[in-house]
């Protein structure tokens, strides 16, 4: 028997904590207060197109893309290693990958500040070796490093989940037909792992492009990304109208990227890209 009433609490939860907040953000983004009265306007979105804010948006997207690419370059081999290990070793390695995620996100980022600071661990070691100190903290490098460290598991785990389910008989058949390891990877393994790659790219890019804690701590108080801009509008400037407009632009950007990745996944299913 179908008991649809069981789903009512979840529907109510979605309405209160998802739909209503989204409607409020939309309301604030299309209004501004004039003499204490809300007025419909597009000024908030027009303001987003100013060169200063476009530069912030562009910088956020570029750093998120770079972090995503680095996570993919590092994470795919790691996922292949995990998928190829025996079950006993595999469980330990996966646990080692996941354990850092049990620590608070803020504490993990503070730990990198200790390592990258001018008087931190890295520069202390360089000084002890008689080498010149390097300026690492409050740079693009530090922000990208923080993003890669925090979001790398989100790239590795989806790819690993797909790779471990690949039928090994397909790889053996390709090898029996004379394919070398590179050809097997290019023609069999990678095409079949595309769903995991798409999931990993999406799961890394979305939090990377909206992050504000990493950029604030590792980039410095003057380091502005789109997440910092939204936070400042709501928490410091108290311009909720402009902050909501920026949030809407950010959501549209994320939805666009998800749509592109989903389309790419469908076109590449079954090795069609090759």
N, C-alpha and C positions, 0 to 999 in steps of 0.2 A: 504494500500500500504506500502511496505517495503522501508524505506528510510535509507539505511545503511550509508549514508553520515553523519547522525546525530552522529554516533559513532566515526567518524574520530578524533574530538578533544580529546576524551578520549584515543583513541589509541595512538595519538601523545604524550599526556601527559605521558602515561605509558612508551613509548619508551624513552622519554627524561629523566624522573625522576626515572625510575625503571630499565629498561633493560640496558641503557647506563652506569649508575653507577655500576651495577653488572659486566658488561663486563670490566670496568676499574679496579675493585677490582680483578677480575680474572687475568687480564693482569699483574698487579703489583705483585700478589702472586706468579706467575710463572716466574718472571724475577728478575734480579738484575743488577745493573750498574757496569760495569767494564771498567775503563778508559773512562768514559763518554758514553759508549755504552751499551744499554740494552741487556742482555744475558738470554736466557731461562735456567732455573735451578729449581731443586727441593729442594735446600738448605733451603729455607724459611720454607717449611713444615717439613723438617728433624730437623730444629732448634726447632720447636714447641714440638718435642718429647723429648727435654732435660728435665731432672728431675725438674729443677726449674720451667719451664713453665707447665709441667704436674701437679705439685703440685698446681699451681695457678688455673688451669682448674678444678682439683679435688675439691679444696676448693670452687670454684664458684658453681659447681654442687651440692655439699653437702648442702651448705647454701641455695641454691634455693629450693632444695627438702625439707629441714626442714621448710622453710618459707611456701612452698606450703601445706605441711601436716598440719601445724598450722592453716593456712587460712582455710583449709577444716574442721578441727575439730571445729574451732570457727564459720565458716561461714555457715555450714550446719544447725545447730540448729537455727541460726539467720534467715536463709531463711525459715525454717519451721514455725517459729513464725510469720514472715511476711505473709506467705501464709495462715495462719490460722486466721488472724485477720479480723475484719470487714473492709469494704472498707474505712470508714472515718479514722480509726486509721491506716490502712495500708498505706494510702497515706502520712500521717505525718511521719511514721516510715521510709518509703522508702526515703522521702525527707531528713530526718536527716542523713541517710546513705550516700546520694549522695552529700549533701552540702559541706563536707570537700573537695571533689574532685574539687569544683569550685575554691578553693584556689590554688595558684601556687605550683607546686610540690616541688620546691626548698625551698619555705617558710615553707611548712609543715615539711620538713626535718630539717630546722634550728630550728623550734619550739622544736623538740625532743632534739636538742643539749642543749637548754636552760633548759629542764627538767632533762636531764641525766648528765649534767656537775657536776664536783666535788663541785662547788659552786652554783649549780642549785637548782631548786625548790625542788626536791626530797630529796637531801642531806640537804637542809636548814630545811625542815620539820623534818627529822630524828634528826638533831642537836638540834632543839627546843624541841624535845621529849626526849633528853638525850641519844639517840641511836647512835651507831657508824656509820660513813659515809661508803658508799659502792662505789666501783669503777665500774661504769656502762658504761661510755662513752669510745669509742675506744676499744670495745670488740666485740666478735661474737654475744653476746646477743643484743647489741645495733643495730648491722646491721640487725639481724633477726627481731628485734622489728620494725625497720624502714620499712623493706620490708612488714611485715604483716600489718602495719598500712596503708601503701600507696596502697597495692594491694588487701586488703581484699574485697573491694566492687566488684572487678572483679571476685571474687569467689561467693559472695552472690547473685548478680543480675542474673547470668545465671541459678543458681539452683532455685532461687525464681521464675523466669519466667517459668520454667518447672513445678515446684510443683503446682503453681496456676492453671495450665491447666489440672491437673490430674482429671479424672472423679470421683467424690465423690461416685458414685454408686458402683464403684469397692471396695472402702474401706468399704462401708456399707455391701456389699455382703460378704467380708471376715469376718467382725465382726459377721454377721448373721450365718456364718458357724462355729462359735466358736473360731475364732482366737483372741488371746490377742493383746495388742498394739504392743508388740515387734515383734510378728509374722507378723502382718499387715505391720509394717515398713520394716521388712526383706524380706517379700515375695511380697509386692505390691508397697509400696511407693518408697523404694530405687531403685529397678530395673527400675521403670518408670522414675526415676530422673537421671539415668545414663548419658543421653545426656547433661544435665546441669552440672553434675559433670565433665564430660570430657572437656566441654567448659571452666569451671572455672579453672580446673587444668592447661589447656593449657594457658589461659590468665594470670595466675599468674606466672607459671614457666618461660615463655619466657622473660618477662621483669625482673624477679628476677635474672635470670642467666646472663643477659647482663647489669645489672645496674652498674653505676659507681659513680653517685652522692651520693647515700646512703652510699656506702662503703667509699667514700672519706671523707664525713662529719662526719659520725657516727663511722667509723672505723679508721680514722686518715690518715695522708698523707702517712704513711708507710704501710697501709693496702691495699693489692693488690688482686683484683679479675680480672677476664678475661676482664671485661669492662674497668677497670682502665688500664690494660696492653695495650689494643687496643688504648685507648685515648692517653697514653703516647707515643706510637710508632708514632702516627700521629701528635700530638701537641707539643711534647717536643723533642723526639729523632729524629724525621723526617725520620724514617725508614719506609716508606710507604709500602715497599715490605714485610717486616715481619709482619707489622700490617695488611696488606691485607690477608696474609696467616692465621693469627690467626682469622680474621673475617670469612674466608671461613670455617675453622674448626668449628667456633661457629654456623654458618648457617647450616652446616651439622648436628650438634648436635641437633639443634632446629627442623630441618626437621625430624630427626630420632624420636625424642620424639613425634612430632605431628603424625607421621605415626603409632607409637605404640599406642597412645591414640585413634586414629581413628579406628584401628583394634580392640582394646578393646571395643570401643563403639559399633561396629557392632556385636561383639560376645555376648555382654551383652544386646542387644536390646530385649525388651519384656520379660525380666526376665530370659533369658537363663543361666545366671550365677548361678541361684538358682534352 
